[in-house]
Amino acid sequence: MTNILNMLVLFRHGMEDSTNIVLFGLSVTDLIFSCSETFNRIISIVFRLDFFLAYTLSGYYIVGFMNVSNYAMCTSVWMVSIISFERMLAVCFPFLTSTIITPKRMKFMVTIVYVVLAILYIPFFVTYDLDWGFDSRYNKTLIILLNRKEYLNNKWWIDIFADDILPALGTTVPMTTILFCTFATIASLRKATKNIGNLTTSLTKRVKEMRSIKISLIICCGMAFSVLIPNACLDAYPTIKGEYLPPYLALFIRSFTQVAVQFNASMNFFIYVALSSKFKKTCLKLIHWK
């Protein structure tokens, strides 16, 4: 619901502002992620009521919804990295930002991220197929996962892509960008407090800039906490110890990441309302409050 409100308010503000464009893209991916993960939560509840129905639903989740969820989370991380980069330019190079980051270029950048990541995730949609089969463990005919021919014929490079390449492109690169741009923004802000003229000559404009920068910094820090730290633990442990994490611990970290990202996606609306009076006024108009 909050992401739908984000989209409505940002669209009403217009897509001729670069910040609105990327925040709109972030809201779309957060909405997709939240919906797909909600289906996963429903399966968890159904498991307590009807194990075999949940078993069937989990098959559909693995084949379709899980890939959509991973794609949406990866895209959200890239959207936040674009936000952090745009904010860094606004703080460090305030007089060049309007010429470097234009609405047209921002639309192109957001579109490229959506399309490229969708292409990168295509192999995962051809990995499994569903079929009915007899399961001797339960003495029942249940939905079973089958490896598709496309996957079996290209198993070697798909596994390398899934284990090494995609994690780097989907998490490591954008999260490194977020951390670098966030630290650069904070350092520049501390320096700018000694010389306000370095940021802007208009006090009113500076207040608006600071609100926008606070929004982006909170979003970046939230994404770093919910994605970078858990995934860094998953990636670092096998390298240091030479073995994978215990299954229960790996499951806990992945579950924490999913919940943290969903919580972070839901909280963006309240961040916008708290730090942007324009966003708050438009939102109140949409829901007809006076």
N, C-alpha and C positions, 0 to 999 in steps of 0.2 A: 504493500500500500504506500509506504513512504517513497519508494522509488518511482511509482506511478505519479505521485504528487511532484516529485523532483522533475520528471520529464515534462509534465504539464506546465509547471512554473517556468522552467528554463525555455521551453518552446514559446511560451507567451512573451518572454523577454526578447526573443528573437535569436536567430542563428547567425547574426552578423557580428557576434562578439566571440573571439577565439576561446575565452574561458567557458562561456556557455556551451559551446560546441563540444568540448572535451568532457565537461561535466555531464552533458546529455548522453554522450557515448558511455560514460562510466555508469550512469543510472540504468541504461539499457542492459549492459552486461551484468550488473548487480541484480537486476530483476530476473534475468534468465538463470543466474546461479541460484538465487533464492528459491525460485519455483522448482528447479530440478532437485535441489537438496530437500525441499519440502516433501517431494515424492519419496525420498529416501527415509525421511522421518516417519512418514505414513507406514512404510514397510516395517520399520522397527516396532510400531504399535501393533500392526497386524500379526507379527511374529508371536505376540503374547496371546492372540486370540485364535488364529488359524495358521499353524506352522506351514502347511502345504500350500495354502494360498500365498503366503508371504514368500515361500520358496520360488513360486512361479513369478511373482512380481519382481523379486530380486534379479531374476534372469533378464527381464525386460530392462531393469535399471542398469545392469552391467553392459548390456548391448547398446542401449541408446542414451539414457539419461546421464550415466556416469561420464561419458565422453563429452556430452553437452556441458555438464557441470565443470569439468576440467578446462574445457575451452573457454567458458565464461570467466572462470577465475583467472586464467592466464591472460585473457584480454583485459580484465579489470586491472591487473598488475601493470600492464603496458599503458593503460589509460592514466593511471596514477603516475607512472614514470614521465609521461608527456606533461602532466600537470606540474610535476616537480621541476622539469626542465624549463617550462614556460615561466614559472614563478622565479626561477633562478635568473633567467634573462631579465625579467622585469625589475629585479632588485639590483643585480650587478651591472646591467647595461640598460637603464631605464629609457634612454633616448634612442636606442636602436631596436627595442622590442617591437614597436609598431611596424617597423619596416621588415623585420625578420619573420615575426609570427603574425601573419595576416589571416583573416577568417577563411579565405579560400585555401591557403596552405594548410590550415588546421583541419579543414574538412577532408582534404586530400590525405593528410597524415593519419587521421582516425580511420578513414576508409581503408587505407593500405594495411593498417594493423588488423582490422577485422578480416580482410580478404586473405592476407598472408597466413595468419594463424589458422583460419578455416582450412586452407590448403594443407598446412602442416598436420592437422588433426585428421585428415582423410584416412590415412592408414589404420587408425584405431577403429573406424567405423566398418572396416572390412576384416577385422580380426576374428570376430565371433558371429555365429548364427545360432538361432534357437530351433529346437526340434523336440518332439516328445520321445521319451525313452524310458525303459524300465530301470528303476533304481533298486537294486537288491538290498540296500541298507534299510529301506523303508517298505519294501515289498509293494511299491506303487509305481504307476506311470507318471513321471514328472517332466517338467521342462528341463532340458539339459543344454549345456553350452557346447557347441561344436566349432572347431577351427575351420574357417573358410579356406578354399583352395588358394585364394589370393594371398592369404597370410602364410600358408604352408609353403607356397612357391617362393615367397620373399621373406621367410622367417628371419634369416640372419641379419639383413640390413634393417628390417623393421624393429627387431629387438635392440640393435645398437642405437637406432634413432630414438627409441622410447627411453632407453636407459641413460644415454649420454648426451645426445644432441638436443632433444626437446627440453629436458630440464634446464640446460644452459640457456637456451633461447627463451624459454617460457618463464624462468624464475631468476636465475643468476644474473643475466645481463640487465633486465629491467630493475631488479632490486638493487643492484650495484649503482645503477643510474639514479635511483631514488635516493639512496643514502648519500651519494656524492653531491647531488644537487641540493639536498636538504641541508647538509653541513655547510655548503658554499653559501646558501641563502642566509642561514643563521649567522655565519661569520660576517657577511656583508651587512646584515641588519645591525649587528653590534657596532660595526665601523660607522654605519650611517647615522647612528644616534649622536655621534660626536659632530657630525656635519650634515644637518638635515637637507641641505642643498644638494647633496650627492644623490638623494632619492627623488626629490621633486621640489619645485619652488612654490607649490600651492599647498597650504596646510590642509584644506578640505580634501584635495585630491590625495594627499598623503594618508589621511585617515581611511579613505576608501581602499587605497592600496594595501594598507596594513590589515584591514579586515579580510581582503581577498587572500593575502599572504598567510594569515592565520588559518584560514579555511584549508588552504592547500597543505600547510605544514601539519595540521592535525590529521588530515586524510593520509598523507605520506607516512607519518609516524605510526598510525593505526595499521596501515597495510604492511609496514615493515615488521611490526610486532606480531601480526597474525599470520604472515607468510614466511618472512625471511628466517626468523629464529627457529621455528619448528622444522622447516625444510633444511636449514643448515645442520641441524642435529641429525636428521635422517641421512644426509649426504656425507657428513664428516665422520660419523661413527664407523662405517665400513672401511674408510680410508685409514683411520687410526688403529682400529682393532683387527682389521682384516676379516671381519665377519659382520653379518647383518644384525640389526637390533632384534631382540626377542619379539616375536609376533605381537604379543599383547601390548608392548611398549610402542611399537611402530603403529599399531592400530589406534592407540590413545593419542599419539602425536598427530596422525592424519585426521582423526575425529576433532581434535582441538583446532587444527587449522581450518577445517570446514566450518565449524561453529563460529570461530573468531572472525573469519571472512564474512560470514552471513550477518553476524552482529555488527561488524564494521560497516557493511553495506546498508544496513537498516538505520544506523546512527547518523549517516551523512545528512539526512533530511534535517535532523535536529541541530546539527552543526551549522547548516546553511541558515536556518531560522534564527539561531542565537547570534550569529555574526554578520548577517546581512539584513538590514532593515527593508531593503527593496524586495528581497526574496520573501520576507515575512508578509509584507503588505500584499504582494501579488497572490500569495497562498491564501490569505484571508479573503481576498476577493473571489477566488475560485470556489471556496467552500461557503461563500455568502455570509461570512461573519462580519459584524460591525464593531 
